[in-house]
Structure formats: structure tokens, C-alpha cells
């Protein structure tokens, strides 16, 4: 009887501790669970798509060309989405708290602005990318550059589609709904179908499948928003008073996020100078990393940012304690994930990719690069929580300063390590830069809490 009571007591204490935790902990945990489930399902589809690309094209010049163009077109889209997520969600929380009637007009005007921005980016990509790809300093072989230039007209349209997709996704996140996380797998699913439905035709199934996937993704977001009356007709004016606080955060965050996200473009140019197949090798390693990082990034940031933003709107005295708790949890989770993934890397990459045009030698190269990429996991996971806290306080200048610090250190280390270590040098420099960024943010948190 006594042993049964002793066994029961720790579980009783744990249950009471969980039950009595602050409601923000419960909200974060619930949101994280839902987002993690949706991300997991989406990443399964994404993994299947990557397996199909590896089977069909392997580590080839066609994949290098496709990724080079796709990443260049996607760069402004990813910047736009990151900035919208960080700026719009806290802003909408404040609007809902005090000026709810202003929300429809601001939504309609923001939609009009987004449409014009997407069209401008498509035109710039359509006219400018062929000139860039023709330049010798890009490092692309002539055949790869010619293939990439032929892909520009259809892939340039992704800018308009992606800009609208980002806006609709941000609106869903601001409303506290996480279904858009699952819908992010739509493009991968369409690409997967296109590759197997059209076995001939070179790289065209990949290119046109990508374009069709983005179109279906946009439709899958627009329909539920329209049904819930959360998507008004676009207005091409800026008369809403919410534009002032929007631009206050947007301009600063745009600069910081543009600098941060430019790392992917820099890596692409480094890889291009390492020979044919280097871009594809780096991409395959990063795609597997994205399966892990994406689970953490989407689950943590999309669960914490709405909670932190709402808490800040209502006062937020306890937010620092909640954030520190989740930083510790994410550091531990990142370290465990890193060790397990390092051990499973060769087997996992062989299982995913080694078939068709993807050889055993390709598996060895991708696994080696992937393992070094895992070194950033603990810092990356912890930074997600700190970034959400920083965004909820709208202290964007600190974020921009840290972004400049990160990119400067990352680029300097890449120049130093890549000539001797190749793609591994890029991954090591990434891990070092994330570690420095985490230390910087933790110092900021301690200083901010004392104010």
C-alpha cells in the first residue's frame, strides 16, 4: 500500500503542476500540438516530393538550375511572409482589443497593396533574372545557366502567387487558426503528382508542377477566408489609420529579414563555385534539415507568437518567465534531436533518396553535409521562442541589429571555411552564427526584464 502511494504521489504532483500552470503555458502547448501535427503531415508530403525529385533527377544540372531560379524568386516572398508574420500578428491582436471595426478596411487595403507588390516582383524577375543568370560571376556552368534562363518565365509568376499566399497565411495565423500550416503541403503534393503523371519531358513537369502547386495553395487559403468573411475586395488606397503602426514595424523588420534571409542566396553562390551538383547536394541536405527545423519553427513560433502578443496587449508582466521556461525546453529538445538525427543520418538519407538517379555516393555526400547542419539545432530551437517574445514587444530595432550581426559573422565564416571545407564549412559557420545570436538575445532578455 505504501509503495503504491509513493508511486502515485509524483504523478499527482506532476498533474497538479500542469493543471495549475499559467494559462499561457496551456495555450502554447495546445497550439504547439496542433501545429506540430499539421507540420508533420505536411512534411511527410514534402519528403515524398523530395524523394520523387531525387529519383527522377538525382544530383544533376537540371536540379541546380531549378533550385537557383526558384530560390531567387522565393527570396522576396519569404522575406514578405516573415515580416508579415512578425508585424501583423501583434498588430491584429491590438486592433481586435481596441479598434475591431477598423480591421475590414485595413484588410482590404493591405490586399490591394499586396496585389500590386506581387505584380511588380513578377515583372522584375521576368526581366532581371535572365540578365543575372547570364553573368559569369554567378559560377553556374553555361549549360546550367541556359537551362535556368528557360525556366524564368513560368517561375517568375511564383512571385505574385507567393506574395498573396503569404498574406492569406498571415491572416489565418492572426486569427489563431493553424490550418494554413497543413495547407502549406499543397504545392509539394501537386509537384509530386506532376512528376509521376508526366514521366517524360525533362524538367518541365517540375517547373509547371511548381506553378500549379502555388495556384492550388492560393485557392485553398482564399476559400476558407472568404467563407468566414475575412477577405474583403481589394482597395488600392491607404486611408486606414492602421497603416501608421504597420509601417513603423514593417520597415525595420523588412531590412532585418532581408538581411537574414539573404543567407540562402549567399550559400547558393558559394555552392555554385564548388562545381556541378553542389547546389543540389546542399539543397537535399537542407531539405532534410527543413523537415526537422520546420517542425520546430512552425510549431514553436506559431504557437508562442499569438500567445505572447495577446499577453503583451493585456499587460504582459509574466511573459518573460514563460519565455525563459520555453527557451530551456527548446534547448534540451534541440540537443536531443541533434544527437538522434546525427546517428540516423546515413540510414535516413539512403531510405529517402537512394534510388533511380540518386546513387550511393550521393547519399554519402548529402549525409555528411546534413550532419554538420545539425549542429545549429539547439540554438535554432531556443531562438524561436526569443524571436516570438521580441516580436510581441515590437522591439524591432534589436532584431535588426542581431540580424546584421548574424549575417556579418555568418558571411565572414563562410569565406574563411568554404575554400577548405566546402559545403561543410557553410554548415559550421551557420551553427557558430546561431550560437552567437542566441547569446545576444539572452543578454537582451535579461536587460529588458530589468527595465
C-alpha positions as CSV (number, residue, x, y, z in Angstrom):
1,X,0.0,0.0,0.0
2,X,2.8,2.4,1.0
3,X,4.7,1.7,-2.3
4,X,1.6,2.3,-4.3
5,X,1.1,5.6,-2.6
6,X,4.8,6.6,-3.2
7,X,4.4,5.7,-6.8
8,X,1.2,7.7,-7.1
9,X,2.4,10.9,-5.4
10,X,4.9,12.1,-8.1
11,X,2.2,11.7,-10.8
12,X,-0.2,13.6,-8.6
13,X,2.2,16.4,-8.1
14,X,3.0,16.5,-11.8
15,X,-0.7,16.6,-12.7
16,X,-1.3,19.4,-10.2
17,X,1.7,21.4,-11.5
18,X,0.5,21.1,-15.1
19,X,-3.1,21.9,-14.1
20,X,-2.1,25.0,-12.1
21,X,0.3,26.3,-14.7
22,X,-0.3,29.7,-16.2
23,X,-3.0,29.7,-19.0
24,X,-0.4,31.0,-21.4
25,X,1.6,27.7,-21.0
26,X,-1.6,25.8,-21.8
27,X,-2.3,27.9,-24.8
28,X,1.2,27.5,-26.1
29,X,1.2,23.7,-25.5
30,X,-2.2,23.3,-27.3
31,X,-1.1,25.4,-30.2
32,X,2.2,23.7,-30.5
33,X,0.5,20.3,-30.5
34,X,-1.9,21.2,-33.3
35,X,0.8,22.9,-35.4
36,X,3.2,20.0,-34.8
37,X,0.6,17.6,-36.1
38,X,-0.1,19.7,-39.2
39,X,3.6,20.2,-39.8
40,X,4.3,16.5,-39.5
41,X,1.6,15.7,-42.1
42,X,2.8,18.4,-44.4
43,X,6.5,17.3,-44.1
44,X,5.5,13.8,-45.0
45,X,4.2,15.1,-48.3
46,X,7.3,17.3,-48.7
47,X,9.5,14.3,-48.1
48,X,7.7,12.3,-50.7
49,X,8.1,15.2,-53.2
50,X,11.9,15.3,-52.5
51,X,12.1,11.5,-52.9
52,X,10.4,11.9,-56.3
53,X,12.8,14.6,-57.4
54,X,15.8,12.6,-56.3
55,X,14.5,9.5,-58.1
56,X,13.8,11.4,-61.3
57,X,16.7,13.9,-61.5
58,X,19.3,12.9,-58.9
59,X,22.2,15.4,-58.3
60,X,22.1,17.0,-61.7
61,X,22.5,20.2,-63.6
62,X,18.7,20.4,-64.1
63,X,18.1,20.4,-60.3
64,X,20.9,23.0,-59.9
65,X,19.2,25.3,-62.5
66,X,15.7,24.8,-61.0
67,X,16.8,25.5,-57.4
68,X,18.9,28.5,-58.4
69,X,15.9,30.2,-60.1
70,X,13.3,29.0,-57.5
71,X,15.4,30.3,-54.6
72,X,15.9,33.7,-56.2
73,X,12.2,34.1,-56.9
74,X,11.2,32.8,-53.5
75,X,13.6,35.1,-51.6
76,X,11.4,38.3,-51.6
77,X,8.3,36.1,-50.9
78,X,9.9,34.5,-47.9
79,X,11.0,38.0,-46.6
80,X,7.5,39.3,-47.1
81,X,5.9,36.4,-45.2
82,X,8.4,36.5,-42.4
83,X,7.9,40.3,-41.9
84,X,4.1,40.0,-42.2
85,X,4.0,37.2,-39.6
86,X,6.1,39.2,-37.1
87,X,4.5,42.6,-37.6
88,X,0.9,41.7,-38.5
89,X,0.0,39.2,-35.7
90,X,0.8,41.6,-32.8
91,X,-0.8,44.4,-34.7
92,X,-4.1,42.5,-35.3
93,X,-4.1,41.5,-31.6
94,X,-4.1,45.2,-30.7
95,X,-6.7,46.0,-33.3
96,X,-9.0,43.3,-32.0
97,X,-8.5,44.6,-28.5
98,X,-9.4,48.2,-29.1
99,X,-10.4,49.0,-32.7
100,X,-12.1,46.0,-34.1
101,X,-14.2,48.0,-36.6
102,X,-11.0,49.1,-38.4
103,X,-10.0,45.6,-39.3
104,X,-12.0,45.0,-42.5
105,X,-10.9,48.2,-44.2
106,X,-7.2,47.6,-43.3
107,X,-7.5,44.0,-44.6
108,X,-8.9,45.2,-48.0
109,X,-6.3,47.9,-48.4
110,X,-3.5,45.5,-47.4
111,X,-4.8,43.1,-50.0
112,X,-4.7,45.8,-52.7
113,X,-1.1,46.7,-51.8
114,X,-0.1,43.1,-51.9
115,X,-1.5,42.5,-55.4
116,X,0.5,45.4,-56.7
117,X,3.6,44.3,-54.9
118,X,3.3,40.8,-56.4
119,X,2.9,42.1,-59.9
120,X,5.9,44.3,-59.6
121,X,8.1,41.4,-58.3
122,X,6.9,39.2,-61.1
123,X,7.9,41.8,-63.7
124,X,11.3,42.4,-62.1
125,X,12.0,38.7,-62.0
126,X,10.9,38.2,-65.6
127,X,13.1,41.0,-66.9
128,X,16.0,40.8,-64.5
129,X,16.7,37.1,-63.8
130,X,17.9,36.3,-67.4
131,X,20.5,39.1,-67.1
132,X,21.7,37.8,-63.8
133,X,21.9,34.2,-64.9
134,X,23.9,35.2,-68.0
135,X,26.6,36.8,-65.8
136,X,29.8,34.7,-65.4
137,X,30.3,35.7,-61.8
138,X,27.4,33.5,-60.7
139,X,29.6,30.5,-61.0
140,X,26.9,28.5,-63.0
141,X,28.2,26.4,-65.9
142,X,27.0,27.6,-69.3
143,X,24.6,24.6,-69.8
144,X,23.1,25.0,-66.3
145,X,22.7,28.8,-66.9
146,X,20.9,28.2,-70.2
147,X,18.5,25.7,-68.6
148,X,17.8,28.2,-65.8
149,X,17.1,31.0,-68.2
150,X,14.4,28.9,-69.9
151,X,12.7,28.3,-66.6
152,X,12.4,32.0,-65.7
153,X,9.1,32.9,-67.5
154,X,6.9,30.3,-65.6
155,X,8.8,30.5,-62.3
156,X,8.6,34.3,-62.2
157,X,4.9,34.0,-61.8
158,X,5.5,32.4,-58.4
159,X,6.3,35.8,-57.0
160,X,2.7,37.1,-57.5
161,X,1.2,33.9,-56.2
162,X,3.6,33.6,-53.3
163,X,3.0,37.2,-52.1
164,X,-0.7,36.6,-51.9
165,X,-0.3,33.2,-50.3
166,X,1.9,34.8,-47.6
167,X,-0.8,37.4,-46.8
168,X,-3.6,34.9,-46.6
169,X,-1.5,32.7,-44.4
170,X,-0.7,35.6,-42.1
171,X,-4.3,36.5,-41.8
172,X,-5.2,32.9,-40.7
173,X,-2.4,32.9,-38.2
174,X,-3.5,36.3,-36.8
175,X,-7.0,34.7,-36.3
176,X,-5.4,31.9,-34.2
177,X,-6.2,29.2,-36.8
178,X,-3.4,26.8,-37.7
179,X,-5.0,25.0,-40.7
180,X,-2.8,27.0,-43.1
181,X,0.2,25.0,-41.8
182,X,-1.4,21.9,-43.2
183,X,-2.2,23.7,-46.5
184,X,1.4,24.5,-47.0
185,X,1.9,20.9,-48.2
186,X,-0.4,21.6,-51.2
187,X,2.5,22.7,-53.6
188,X,4.6,19.7,-52.7
189,X,1.6,17.4,-53.3
190,X,0.9,18.9,-56.8
191,X,4.7,18.7,-57.7
192,X,4.7,15.0,-56.6
193,X,1.7,14.2,-58.8
194,X,3.1,16.1,-61.8
195,X,6.5,14.3,-61.7
196,X,4.8,10.9,-61.8
197,X,2.0,11.9,-64.1
198,X,4.4,13.2,-66.8
199,X,7.4,10.8,-66.8
200,X,8.9,12.4,-70.0
201,X,9.6,16.0,-70.9
202,X,12.8,16.7,-68.9
203,X,12.4,19.3,-66.2
204,X,9.1,20.7,-67.4
205,X,6.9,18.6,-65.0
206,X,8.9,20.0,-62.1
207,X,8.6,23.6,-63.3
208,X,4.9,23.6,-64.3
209,X,4.0,21.4,-61.3
210,X,5.5,24.0,-59.0
211,X,3.4,26.8,-60.7
212,X,0.3,24.7,-60.4
213,X,1.0,23.9,-56.8
214,X,1.3,27.5,-55.8
215,X,-2.0,28.3,-57.6
216,X,-3.8,25.5,-55.8
217,X,-2.3,26.6,-52.5
218,X,-3.6,30.2,-53.0
219,X,-7.1,28.8,-53.8
220,X,-7.1,26.6,-50.7
221,X,-6.4,29.6,-48.5
222,X,-8.8,32.1,-50.2
223,X,-11.8,29.8,-50.0
224,X,-11.9,29.4,-46.2
225,X,-11.1,33.1,-45.6
226,X,-14.0,34.1,-47.9
227,X,-16.4,31.7,-46.2
228,X,-15.6,33.3,-42.8
229,X,-15.9,36.8,-44.2
230,X,-12.3,37.6,-43.5
231,X,-11.3,38.6,-47.1
232,X,-12.7,41.8,-48.5
233,X,-12.4,43.1,-52.0
234,X,-9.1,44.8,-52.6
235,X,-8.8,48.6,-52.2
236,X,-5.9,50.5,-53.7
237,X,-5.8,53.2,-51.1
238,X,-4.1,53.6,-47.8
239,X,-6.6,55.5,-45.7
240,X,-6.8,53.1,-42.7
241,X,-5.2,54.6,-39.6
242,X,-3.6,51.1,-39.0
243,X,-1.1,51.8,-41.7
244,X,1.0,54.0,-39.4
245,X,1.7,51.3,-36.8
246,X,2.1,48.7,-39.6
247,X,4.8,50.7,-41.4
248,X,6.6,51.5,-38.1
249,X,7.3,47.9,-37.6
250,X,7.4,46.8,-41.3
251,X,10.2,49.0,-42.5
252,X,12.6,48.0,-39.7
253,X,11.7,44.3,-40.0
254,X,11.9,44.3,-43.7
255,X,15.6,45.4,-43.5
256,X,16.4,42.8,-40.9
257,X,14.6,39.9,-42.5
258,X,16.0,40.8,-45.9
259,X,19.5,40.6,-44.5
260,X,18.8,37.3,-42.6
261,X,17.1,35.5,-45.5
262,X,19.8,36.6,-47.9
263,X,22.0,33.9,-46.3
264,X,20.3,31.3,-48.5
265,X,21.2,33.3,-51.6
266,X,24.8,33.7,-50.5
267,X,25.0,30.0,-49.8
268,X,23.8,29.3,-53.3
269,X,26.5,31.4,-54.9
270,X,29.2,29.7,-52.7
271,X,27.8,26.3,-53.8
272,X,27.7,27.3,-57.5
273,X,31.5,27.8,-57.4
274,X,32.1,24.3,-56.0
275,X,31.1,22.6,-59.2
276,X,28.1,20.9,-60.8
277,X,25.9,19.1,-58.3
278,X,27.0,21.2,-55.3
279,X,23.7,23.3,-55.2
280,X,21.7,20.1,-55.5
281,X,23.7,18.4,-52.7
282,X,23.3,21.4,-50.4
283,X,19.6,21.5,-51.3
284,X,19.0,17.9,-50.4
285,X,20.8,18.3,-47.1
286,X,18.8,21.5,-46.3
287,X,15.5,19.8,-47.3
288,X,16.0,17.1,-44.7
289,X,17.1,19.8,-42.2
290,X,13.9,21.7,-43.1
291,X,11.9,18.6,-42.1
292,X,13.3,19.0,-38.6
293,X,13.7,22.7,-38.4
294,X,10.2,23.2,-39.9
295,X,8.6,21.1,-37.3
296,X,10.3,23.3,-34.6
297,X,9.9,26.6,-36.3
298,X,6.3,26.3,-37.2
299,X,5.2,24.6,-34.0
300,X,7.1,26.9,-31.7
301,X,6.8,30.3,-33.4
302,X,3.2,29.9,-34.5
303,X,2.1,28.7,-31.0
304,X,4.1,31.3,-29.0
305,X,3.7,34.5,-31.0
306,X,-0.1,34.8,-30.8
307,X,0.0,34.0,-27.0
308,X,2.9,36.4,-26.4
309,X,1.2,39.1,-28.5
310,X,-2.1,38.8,-26.6
311,X,-0.3,38.8,-23.3
312,X,1.6,42.0,-24.2
313,X,-1.6,43.6,-25.3
314,X,-3.1,43.0,-21.8
315,X,0.0,44.0,-19.8
316,X,2.4,41.1,-20.1
317,X,4.2,41.2,-16.7
318,X,4.6,37.4,-16.7
319,X,5.7,36.9,-20.3
320,X,9.4,36.9,-19.5
321,X,9.1,34.0,-17.1
322,X,7.0,32.0,-19.6
323,X,9.5,32.6,-22.4
324,X,12.6,31.6,-20.3
325,X,10.8,28.3,-19.4
326,X,10.2,27.5,-23.1
327,X,13.8,28.6,-24.0
328,X,15.1,25.9,-21.7
329,X,12.8,23.3,-23.1
330,X,13.7,24.1,-26.6
331,X,17.4,24.0,-25.9
332,X,17.0,20.5,-24.5
333,X,14.8,19.3,-27.3
334,X,17.2,20.7,-29.9
335,X,20.2,18.9,-28.3
336,X,18.3,15.6,-28.2
337,X,17.1,15.9,-31.7
338,X,20.6,16.7,-32.9
339,X,22.1,13.6,-31.4
340,X,19.4,11.3,-32.6
341,X,19.4,12.7,-36.1
342,X,23.3,12.6,-36.4
343,X,23.1,8.8,-35.6
344,X,20.3,8.2,-38.1
345,X,21.5,10.4,-40.9
346,X,23.1,7.9,-43.3
347,X,20.3,5.4,-42.9
348,X,17.6,8.1,-43.3
349,X,19.0,9.7,-46.4
350,X,19.5,6.3,-48.0
351,X,15.9,5.4,-47.3
352,X,14.6,8.7,-48.6
353,X,16.7,9.3,-51.7
354,X,18.9,6.4,-52.8
355,X,17.0,5.1,-55.9
356,X,16.9,5.9,-59.5
357,X,19.3,8.7,-60.5
358,X,20.4,9.2,-56.8
359,X,23.4,7.0,-56.2
360,X,25.1,5.6,-53.1
361,X,27.9,8.2,-53.5
362,X,25.3,10.9,-53.5
363,X,24.0,9.5,-50.2
364,X,27.4,9.8,-48.6
365,X,27.9,13.4,-49.7
366,X,24.4,14.6,-48.6
367,X,24.7,12.7,-45.3
368,X,28.0,14.4,-44.4
369,X,26.7,17.9,-45.2
370,X,23.5,17.2,-43.3
371,X,25.3,16.1,-40.2
372,X,27.2,19.3,-39.9
373,X,23.9,21.2,-40.5
374,X,22.5,19.6,-37.3
375,X,25.0,21.5,-35.1
376,X,22.7,24.6,-35.1
377,X,19.6,22.8,-33.8
378,X,19.8,23.6,-30.1
379,X,20.4,27.3,-30.7
380,X,17.8,27.5,-33.5
381,X,15.0,26.0,-31.4
382,X,15.7,28.3,-28.5
383,X,15.9,31.3,-30.8
384,X,12.4,30.7,-32.0
385,X,10.9,31.4,-28.6
386,X,13.1,34.5,-28.1
387,X,12.1,35.8,-31.5
388,X,8.4,35.5,-30.7
389,X,8.9,37.4,-27.5
390,X,10.9,40.1,-29.3
391,X,8.2,40.4,-32.0
392,X,5.4,40.6,-29.3
393,X,7.2,43.6,-27.7
394,X,7.6,45.3,-31.2
395,X,11.2,46.0,-30.3
396,X,12.2,45.6,-33.9
397,X,15.5,47.6,-33.7
398,X,17.0,44.9,-31.5
399,X,16.0,42.3,-34.1
400,X,17.6,44.2,-36.9
401,X,20.8,44.7,-35.1
402,X,21.0,41.0,-34.3
403,X,20.3,40.2,-37.9
404,X,23.2,42.3,-39.1
405,X,25.4,40.7,-36.5
406,X,24.3,37.3,-37.6
407,X,24.8,37.8,-41.3
408,X,28.1,39.6,-40.9
409,X,29.6,36.8,-38.8
410,X,28.0,34.1,-41.0
411,X,29.4,35.5,-44.2
412,X,32.9,36.1,-42.8
413,X,33.0,32.5,-41.5
414,X,31.7,31.2,-44.9
415,X,34.5,33.0,-46.7
416,X,37.0,31.6,-44.2
417,X,35.8,27.9,-44.1
418,X,34.3,27.1,-47.5
419,X,37.5,27.1,-49.6
420,X,39.0,24.3,-47.4
421,X,35.9,22.5,-46.1
422,X,33.4,23.0,-49.0
423,X,29.7,22.7,-48.1
424,X,30.6,21.5,-44.6
425,X,32.2,25.0,-44.0
426,X,28.8,26.6,-44.8
427,X,27.1,24.4,-42.2
428,X,29.7,25.0,-39.5
429,X,29.6,28.8,-40.0
430,X,25.8,28.6,-39.7
431,X,26.0,26.8,-36.3
432,X,28.5,29.3,-34.9
433,X,26.4,32.3,-36.0
434,X,23.2,30.9,-34.4
435,X,25.1,30.3,-31.2
436,X,26.3,33.9,-31.1
437,X,22.8,35.1,-31.9
438,X,21.3,33.1,-29.0
439,X,23.8,34.6,-26.5
440,X,23.0,38.1,-27.8
441,X,19.2,37.5,-27.4
442,X,19.6,36.1,-23.9
443,X,21.5,39.1,-22.8
444,X,18.8,41.3,-24.3
445,X,16.1,39.4,-22.4
446,X,17.9,39.8,-19.1
447,X,18.3,43.6,-19.7
448,X,14.8,44.0,-21.0
449,X,13.3,42.2,-17.9
450,X,15.1,44.6,-15.5
451,X,13.6,47.7,-17.2
